[in-house]
Amino acid sequence: MSYTNKFFSVSPHCALKRLEEPYLYDIANDHLYELGEEAFQFLLKCSQGELLSVKEEDESFIQYCLSENLIFMSDTPVRRDICVHPSPVPSLRYLEFQITDRCNLCCRHCYLGEGLCQDLPFEKIGKVLKEFEEIQGLRLLLSGGEPLLHPHFWEINEVLRDYPFRSVLLSNGTLINKDNARKLRVHEVQLSLDGMRKGHESLRGEGTFEKVIRAIDRLQEAHLQVSIATMIHRDNLAEFDELASFLQSKQIEEWNVDVPCLAGRLEEHQDLWVSPKEAGPLLRYAFGGGLHSAEHQQTCGAHLCAIFPDGKVAKCGLFSEEPVGSIDEGLRACWERVPRIPLQQLRCSCSVMEECRGGCRYRAKLQGDPFAPDLFQCCARGVFREESGEGESKK
């Protein structure tokens, strides 16, 4: 192939990121490609509209990028404004952004409890989006409450595609219809579906199951990627095989399965809670997983933090009572205060520790020891814990 007098540029759905190492991020497909410094500089110059001579040793790299639709050729320069300030170390890649605590449901397991009708002001949301771009962020998880109830949601929605990161809307799905599905500018919508009709509605209320199913159809008709989040609870333990078949029939590519924490409303509905031995094996139904990688020597949440409707920042959405600061101080400043636990500090030495990274730190804290392994993850992997009596011996 001749590259003479041809200009290259990074495809519109991709972005150069300078994290711990240089990367090219395919935002649309949620893929992260590690680059050498020379390749990074080549792509950066291309995106600045420079006409570059192609060396023989560059041809295989260029052909690969073209085949993956990561770059494109043109007869005229295509310039892009690219923000490549170095990220902090460790990098903040995933931001859980709770823009409101308003919700139209009263789910029996919700760890947030009763909302205070708080909405993060639109101007502060814009400030956070810009700072997340500058900090080299990858995935924005737009959450609540129910984020569609924020009084400025559709204004927020309109600016999301202006930023070089992936936006994921986390919704209960009951407010999504044919018209507003077409208006969404996010890359993905993650809907909560907590079982088949009986299991789902025992948490979220009568009539909610059919609304979520309709939302899946409306979103897919609008060509939006749909993922599913399911909480394991007492009333859906027998529904996972049927739910798995249903999600397969809907061609869902990502299914997140987790266990609710004994916090918020679940403290009043402990009949829904399940033990690690019961719930652990069901965690393995999850598939896809999205891009939530982490450094091998750090526990869960090495690249994640959360912002709450009052502007406070914490290590994740479960740690609202332990904020590290406010967004008024700047996202980078707050991120640098987030406490981290190296894997070697965990009271765990099993062979799968680097796979589960100790599991959820909030659940470990509720178990009475923030440095202990998360017993649900232990049981998911068949690891016996003498101190808990849960799980089975690992062969």
ABEGO torsion letter per residue (X at the ends): XBABGBBBBBBAABBBBBBABBBBBBAAAGBBBBBBAAAAAAAAAAAAGBBBBBBAAAAAAAAAAAAAGABBBBABBBBBBBBABBBBOBBBABBBBBABABBABBBAABAAEBBAGBBBBAAAAAAAAAAAAAAGBABBBBBOEBAAABAAAAAAAAAAAABBBBBBBBBAGAABBAAAAAABABABBBBBBAEBAAAAAAAAEBGAAAAAAAAAAAAAAAGBBBBBBBBBBAAAAAAAAAAAAAAAAAGBABBBBBBBBBBEAAAABAAABBBAAAAAAAAAABBGGEBABBBAABBBGAABBBBBAAGBBBABAAAAABBAEBAAAEAAAAAAABBBBBAAABBBABAAAAAAGGEBAAAAAAAGBAABBBAAAAAAAGBBBAAAGBEBBBX
